[in-house]
Amino acid sequence: MDEILRLLRAARLRPVAEFGRETAPLPEDKKKGRSTWARAPLMWDTLEDAYKRGHEALKENLDFLAEQERVGRERSLIYKTLTLTGLRKGELASITVGQLYFDAPQPHVDLLAKDEKSGRGAKIPLRGDLIADLRAWLGEKLAILQEEARSKGEPLPLRLPHDEPLFCVPSGLIRIFDRDLEAAGIPKEDERGRTVDIHALRHTFGTHLSKNGVAPRTAQAAMRHSKLELTMNVYTDPELLDVAGAMGALPQLDGRTRDEQHATGTE
């Protein structure tokens, strides 16, 4: 959970922090010609300071600064949405405003059959906190659209078009994700030799379902898997499950009958 929170924060700050990176001397074997200095990489311990320096560096270009802030908010919300819905990257990229049902009895995203991996389509439930974030994001997108119309002297739109994409998911998201991992201090490869990529957020979704006691068949439905084995064995990390704590649910076996336990007040 700590890694997820760091990732969301790093994604939020990095677009502006890139303009606040400090310079550092290159190692001798990396120097070419007169190039002896380079921009230092963004690290978790230096990210907040780099973000502040980036603000200072861009203070004369407020429009560009605001754009970079929006990029960070969108990227962080993309990662959060993937983690809390189990959507795949391509599926999320297909979602438009008209597929969002915030006010339905069960708020959800209507994932179309043509955009789902299995080709069946699905209604993806949405949590209240994610809905609040998405409402704020759509409100921001509408405000930008209205400002553009105002500057052109056109009528102000009252709502976003139904075919407006929820997010602009960049084609280079995998490369961007790797840089956000580095800024969040998350190794690309863990101690078990597993590589972290954007699809790992779907694995995180599945593992959190099991870790929090969701019934396997319900977790399978949430993951939209055809086989329970896939949900339990591939998309659930046993290292994060509280197996030791589960032992507390087992009965006491001290060799006495239930009548003997009752007589001594053990029960």
C-alpha positions in Angstrom: 0.0 0.0 0.0 2.9 2.3 0.8 4.3 1.8 -2.7 0.9 2.6 -4.4 0.6 5.8 -2.4 4.2 6.8 -3.4 3.5 6.0 -7.0 0.4 8.2 -7.0 2.3 11.1 -5.4 5.3 10.7 -7.8 3.0 10.7 -10.8 1.2 13.8 -9.5 4.4 15.8 -9.0 6.9 14.6 -11.6 5.8 16.7 -14.7 6.6 19.9 -12.8 9.5 18.4 -10.8 11.2 17.5 -14.1 11.9 21.3 -14.5 13.4 21.4 -11.0 16.0 18.7 -11.4 19.5 19.7 -10.2 22.6 19.2 -12.3 25.2 16.6 -11.2 28.7 15.8 -12.6 28.8 12.8 -15.0 31.0 9.8 -14.1 34.3 9.8 -16.0 33.2 6.9 -18.3 30.1 8.9 -19.3 31.7 12.2 -20.2 31.6 13.0 -23.9 33.4 16.0 -25.4 32.6 19.0 -23.3 29.6 17.4 -21.6 30.6 16.9 -18.0 27.3 17.6 -16.2 23.8 16.2 -16.5 20.4 16.5 -14.9 20.2 14.4 -11.7 17.5 11.7 -11.7 14.4 12.4 -9.7 14.4 10.3 -6.5 11.7 9.9 -3.8 13.8 11.8 -1.2 14.4 14.8 -3.6 11.0 14.8 -5.4 9.2 17.4 -3.3 12.2 19.8 -3.5 12.4 19.4 -7.2 8.7 20.1 -7.5 9.2 23.4 -5.7 12.1 24.3 -7.9 10.1 23.4 -10.9 7.3 25.8 -9.8 9.9 28.6 -9.4 11.5 27.8 -12.8 8.1 28.0 -14.6 6.7 31.0 -12.7 7.0 33.2 -15.8 5.0 30.8 -17.9 1.9 30.1 -15.9 -0.1 28.6 -18.7 2.6 25.9 -19.3 2.8 25.4 -15.5 -0.9 24.8 -15.3 -0.7 22.4 -18.2 2.0 20.3 -16.4 0.0 20.3 -13.2 -3.0 18.9 -15.1 -0.8 16.2 -16.7 0.3 15.2 -13.2 -3.3 15.1 -11.9 -4.4 13.0 -14.8 -1.6 10.5 -14.7 -2.1 10.0 -11.0 -5.8 9.5 -11.5 -5.1 7.0 -14.3 -3.1 4.9 -12.0 -5.6 5.1 -9.2 -8.5 4.2 -11.6 -6.5 1.1 -12.8 -5.8 0.0 -9.3 -9.4 0.4 -8.0 -11.2 -1.0 -11.0 -9.0 -3.7 -12.4 -9.4 -2.2 -15.9 -6.6 -3.0 -18.4 -4.7 0.0 -20.0 -6.4 -0.4 -23.4 -9.8 -0.8 -21.7 -9.4 2.4 -19.7 -8.3 4.3 -22.9 -11.6 3.4 -24.5 -13.8 4.9 -21.8 -15.7 8.0 -22.7 -17.9 10.3 -20.7 -21.1 8.7 -22.0 -20.0 5.4 -20.4 -19.9 6.8 -16.9 -23.0 6.2 -14.7 -22.3 7.9 -11.4 -25.9 8.3 -10.4 -27.1 4.8 -11.1 -28.3 2.7 -8.1 -24.9 0.9 -8.5 -22.5 3.5 -9.9 -20.4 1.9 -12.7 -18.5 2.3 -15.9 -20.1 0.6 -18.9 -17.2 -1.2 -20.6 -18.3 -2.0 -24.2 -17.9 -5.5 -25.6 -15.8 -4.3 -28.5 -13.3 -2.8 -26.0 -13.1 -5.6 -23.5 -10.5 -8.4 -23.8 -13.0 -11.2 -23.6 -15.4 -9.4 -26.0 -18.4 -9.7 -23.6 -18.5 -6.2 -22.1 -19.0 -5.5 -18.4 -20.3 -3.0 -15.9 -17.3 -2.0 -13.7 -18.5 -0.9 -10.2 -17.0 2.4 -8.9 -16.2 3.3 -5.3 -17.4 6.5 -3.8 -14.0 8.1 -3.4 -13.0 7.3 -7.0 -16.3 8.8 -8.2 -15.5 12.0 -6.3 -12.1 12.2 -8.0 -13.6 11.5 -11.4 -16.3 14.1 -11.0 -13.7 16.7 -10.1 -11.6 15.7 -13.1 -14.5 16.0 -15.5 -15.4 19.3 -14.0 -11.9 20.5 -14.7 -12.1 19.3 -18.3 -15.5 21.1 -18.8 -14.0 24.3 -17.4 -11.2 24.1 -20.0 -13.7 23.5 -22.8 -15.8 26.5 -21.7 -12.7 28.7 -21.5 -11.8 27.7 -25.0 -15.3 28.5 -26.2 -15.3 31.9 -24.4 -12.0 32.9 -26.0 -13.5 32.1 -29.5 -16.7 33.9 -28.7 -18.7 30.7 -29.0 -21.6 29.5 -26.8 -20.4 27.9 -23.6 -21.0 24.1 -23.5 -23.1 23.0 -20.4 -21.6 19.5 -20.4 -18.9 17.4 -21.9 -19.7 15.5 -25.2 -20.7 11.9 -24.6 -17.8 10.8 -26.9 -15.2 12.8 -24.9 -12.5 10.4 -23.6 -12.3 10.1 -19.9 -8.5 10.2 -20.0 -5.9 10.9 -22.6 -3.9 7.7 -22.1 -0.6 8.3 -23.8 0.9 5.8 -26.2 4.1 6.0 -24.2 2.5 5.2 -20.8 4.7 2.2 -20.2 7.8 4.4 -20.5 6.2 7.1 -18.4 5.2 4.5 -15.8 8.9 3.3 -15.5 10.0 6.9 -14.8 7.3 7.4 -12.2 8.4 4.1 -10.5 11.9 5.5 -10.3 10.7 8.8 -8.8 8.6 6.8 -6.3 11.6 4.7 -5.2 10.0 1.5 -6.4 12.4 -1.0 -8.0 11.6 -2.2 -11.5 12.4 -5.7 -10.4 11.5 -7.1 -6.9 13.4 -9.5 -4.7 11.7 -12.4 -6.4 12.8 -11.5 -9.9 9.3 -10.2 -10.9 9.2 -7.1 -13.2 6.8 -4.3 -12.4 4.8 -2.9 -15.3 1.6 -1.1 -15.8 -0.4 -4.4 -15.7 0.9 -4.9 -12.2 -1.8 -2.5 -11.1 -4.4 -5.1 -12.1 -2.5 -7.7 -10.1 -2.6 -5.3 -7.2 -6.4 -5.0 -7.6 -6.8 -8.8 -7.5 -4.5 -9.2 -4.5 -6.3 -6.5 -2.5 -9.6 -8.3 -3.1 -8.3 -11.5 -1.6 -6.3 -9.8 1.1 -9.5 -8.1 2.3 -11.6 -11.3 2.5 -13.5 -11.0 -0.7 -15.0 -14.5 -1.6 -13.0 -16.1 -4.4 -16.0 -16.3 -6.8 -16.7 -12.6 -6.2 -13.1 -11.8 -6.9 -13.2 -13.8 -10.1 -16.3 -11.8 -11.2 -14.6 -8.5 -10.3 -11.5 -9.5 -12.3 -13.7 -10.7 -15.2 -11.8 -14.0 -15.4 -13.2 -17.1 -17.1 -11.4 -19.4 -14.6 -11.1 -19.1 -10.8 -7.6 -20.5 -11.0 -6.4 -17.5 -12.9 -7.8 -15.1 -10.2 -6.4 -17.1 -7.3 -3.0 -18.3 -8.6 -1.9 -15.6 -11.1 -3.5 -12.4 -9.9 -3.2 -12.9 -6.2 0.2 -12.5 -4.5 0.3 -15.1 -1.6 3.2 -13.1 0.0 0.8 -10.3 0.8 -1.9 -12.5 2.3 -2.3 -12.7 6.1 -1.9 -16.5 6.3 -0.5 -16.4 9.8 -3.5 -14.3 11.0 -5.9 -16.8 9.4 -4.5 -19.4 11.8 -6.4 -17.6 14.6 -9.7 -18.8 13.1 -8.8 -22.4 13.8 -10.3 -24.1 16.9 -8.4 -24.8 20.0 -7.3 -28.5 20.2 -6.2 -29.0 23.8 -7.3 -32.7 24.1 -10.4 -32.0 26.2 -14.0 -32.6 25.2 -16.5 -29.7 24.8 -18.2 -30.7 28.0 -14.9 -30.5 29.9 -14.0 -27.1 28.3 -17.5 -25.8 29.2 -17.1 -27.0 32.8 -13.9 -25.0 33.3 -15.1 -21.9 31.5 -12.7 -22.4 28.5 -15.5 -21.7 26.0 
